Amino acid sequence: MSQTHDAAVLSVTDETFEEEVLRSELPVLVDFTASWCAPCRMISPVLAELAREEVGRLRIVELDVDSNPVTQSAYGVLSMPTLMVFRAGEPVRSLVGARPKRRLQQELADVV
């Protein structure tokens, strides 16, 4: 059985952002992250778990802000991690900071 990317957190870049996020048929949660950010490392396993549970309902991708400044700047992301939900190419929810899975699910319930 072949492994698909759908159940994993996919990395996106300035170059792939439009295709992977803005044109997605599913809502997409973008994790604006950085390798030096401790809270980003804390929320990473939470997002991976959520990606597996929400297959077919929500895509989760991460964008490294250090190597992708165009997208970070376009959406005014200043703090890491920033979690932004996009639906039909538009940002519909923005959450700043790490949080437990249960709280994240509650905060996403009305946009997923």
Summary of the structure (lengths in Angstrom):
residues: 112
radius of gyration: 12.8
end to end distance: 28.3
largest distance: 40.9
contacts: 312
relative contact order: 0.22
helix: 35%
strand: 25%
